Amino acid sequence: MSGVLAYRPDGSQAVLMFQVKEGCYNTESLVGFLQDLPDHFARAPVTLIWDGLPAHRSADMKAWTTRQRTWLQVERLPGYAHDLNPIELVWGNIKAVELANLCADTIGEARDAAESGLKRVSASPRLCFAFLAHTGLSL
């Protein structure tokens, strides 16, 4: 799973965008996910706040983000600062609700439950803002 919590600078809107795919994410698949952002945000400038995942710091990712400077600004969180990352609260919320006590027989059942949680969170701008507020960060 990959996800982006997006907030308008004026605080008027919050959106959760996500993608669930087979296998693991790497630089190439994350670039593919990020390439869709300009279309979702009407070509408005985007500030991406990222943790220290190795795929976020790879040479290829740095080169790609550098080429996107006309619309994308990347801000890195300090190391071991998951408490400052609102998307971590999304994952924790889904684990506590849809995946809590789930005894799935297949990975597909677990994936469906996780996607259900992502859809629930994405349908609630208020919840998305609560995740931001919990970090202590502001727009």
N, C-alpha and C positions, 0 to 999 in steps of 0.2 A: 504494500500500500504506500502511496505517496499522497501527501495532502498539503494544501496551501490555505491558510486563513488570511483573508484579505479584508482590509478595513479602509473606508474612505477617510481621508484626512480630517474632514469636518465631523466625523462620527455619525454620519447619517445612514451608513449601511455596512453590514458585515456579511461576508460570503465564505463558505467553505467549498473549495474545489478539491476533488480527489480522484485518484485513479487506482484501480486494483488490477494487478497483472500477474501472470504466471511467473515463477522464478523470482530472482532477486533483482533489486535495482542496482545499477552501476551508473557511471558517468553518462554513457550513451542514452540509457533509458530516461535518466533524469533530464537531460537536455531535451529529449523528445517531449516530456511532460511540460517543461518550461516554455518551449516554443509556442505552446497554445495560449500562454498568458496574455500577450498583446490583444488577441481576438476577444478574450473574455473581458478585458478592461478597456475596450474601445480605444486602444492605442495610447491610453494615458500612461504617464510615467509610473513605474512600479519600483518600490523598495522591497527587496527580499531580505528577510532576517533569517540567518542560517546558523545552525549549530556546526559542530566540528566533524560531522560524518566524513570519512575519507573521500567518498565520491564528490562531496561538496568542495573539497580542497585539492582535487587532482589537477595536474597541469592542463589537461584537456578542458576541464570545467573552467579553470581560470582564463584560459584562452577564449572559450566561448563567451563567458560573461563579459570579458573585455570588449569583444566585438559587439555586444548589445548595449553599450553605454548610452546610446541615444534614448533608450526607454527603461533600462534596468540599472538600478543601483543595488549593490550587495553590501549588507552590513552583517558582520559576523558577531555571534555571541561569544562571550568568553568561555574558555574550557570549563566543563563540568557545571554548566549553567542551565540545566534542563528546566529549572524552576522559572527561568525567564522566557521560555519558549511556549507560547500559547498552544501550538500544535501538540505538544506533549500532553497537555491537559485534555485535548480531544481524544488521543489514544487512551489515556487513563479512564476517561468517561465511558468510552465504548467497552473497555475491559470490565468496568464495574457494572455495566448495565447489560448489554447484549451478550457479552462473553462470560459473565459471571456464572459460575456453576454449569456452564455448557459442557455437555458430554457428547460432542459431535462424533458421529460414526465415520464421517469422511471430512477431508479438507474442504470439500465443496460446501458442506453444512456450516463449517466455521467461517468460510468466506462469505456466505450468504448472511450470516448473523452480523459479521463485521460491516458488510455493506449496508445492512439495515440500520446499524448504528450511525454510520456516516451520513446516511440520508436523513435520519432523525436530527442529527446535529446541524446539518446544512439547512434544514427547514426552520431553524430557530436563530435568527440574528441576535436575539437577546442572549442566548446561551453562548454564541460566538464572542460577543462583547464581554460576557462574564469571564471567559477564559483569559482575555486580554487584561481585564481588571485584576484578576487574581495574580498575574505576574508583577503587578505594580508599574508596568510600562504604560505610557500614554502615547496618543497619536500626535 
